[in-house]
Amino acid sequence: MNCQTNLKLPLKELSHNGVMNKAKTLDEKLLDLLKEDGNQSAAGLAEIVGSSQRTVQRALRRLMDEGKIEHVGSNRFGHYVIK
């Protein structure tokens, strides 16, 4: 097994249907990363967590809709703030 496969196994083990817990785990990872550095881009976060940029964008939008984070500033130079 390669390193990337080992990282994805816990996500599948946490979930009985493979969907809900994976999204929750991704959200938790993103929140942790944004607590450390809110200036991360979606592309940078995607590379760190091993997901596509679009998946991370959807997760960030979900976190904003849930009121857990806020994006402050412009799209290009803004940053995320944990609420």
C-alpha positions in Angstrom: 0.0 0.0 0.0 1.2 3.5 -0.7 1.0 6.4 1.7 -2.0 8.0 0.0 -4.0 4.8 0.3 -3.3 4.5 4.0 -4.7 8.0 4.5 -8.0 7.3 2.8 -8.7 4.0 4.7 -9.7 5.7 8.0 -12.3 7.8 6.1 -14.0 4.7 4.7 -13.8 2.9 8.0 -15.6 5.7 9.8 -18.6 5.6 7.5 -21.2 3.0 7.0 -22.3 4.5 3.7 -19.0 6.1 2.7 -20.5 9.6 2.2 -21.6 11.5 5.4 -18.6 10.8 7.6 -16.2 11.5 4.8 -17.7 15.0 4.3 -17.7 15.5 8.1 -14.0 14.4 8.3 -13.1 16.7 5.4 -14.9 19.6 7.1 -13.0 18.9 10.3 -9.7 18.8 8.5 -10.4 22.1 6.8 -11.4 23.8 10.0 -8.2 22.6 11.7 -6.1 23.9 8.7 -7.9 27.2 8.7 -7.4 27.6 12.4 -3.7 27.4 11.7 -3.7 29.6 8.7 -6.8 31.3 7.4 -4.9 32.6 4.3 -4.9 29.2 2.6 -6.5 29.0 -0.8 -8.9 26.2 -1.9 -6.2 24.9 -4.2 -3.6 24.8 -1.3 -6.1 23.2 1.0 -7.0 20.6 -1.6 -3.4 19.6 -2.0 -3.0 19.2 1.7 -6.1 17.1 2.3 -5.8 15.1 -0.9 -9.1 16.1 -2.5 -9.9 18.0 -5.6 -10.1 21.8 -5.5 -13.8 21.7 -6.4 -14.5 19.3 -3.5 -12.7 21.7 -1.1 -14.6 24.6 -2.6 -17.9 22.9 -1.9 -16.9 22.0 1.6 -15.8 25.6 2.3 -19.2 26.8 0.9 -20.9 24.4 3.2 -18.9 25.6 6.2 -19.8 29.2 5.3 -23.5 28.3 4.9 -23.4 26.6 8.3 -21.9 29.7 9.9 -18.7 28.0 11.0 -16.4 30.2 8.8 -16.5 33.5 7.1 -14.6 34.7 4.1 -13.3 38.2 4.6 -12.0 40.3 1.7 -11.9 39.8 -2.0 -11.8 36.4 -3.7 -8.2 36.9 -4.7 -6.7 38.3 -1.5 -9.3 37.4 1.1 -8.9 35.0 4.0 -11.1 32.7 6.2 -12.1 33.5 9.7 -13.3 30.7 12.1 -16.5 31.8 13.9 
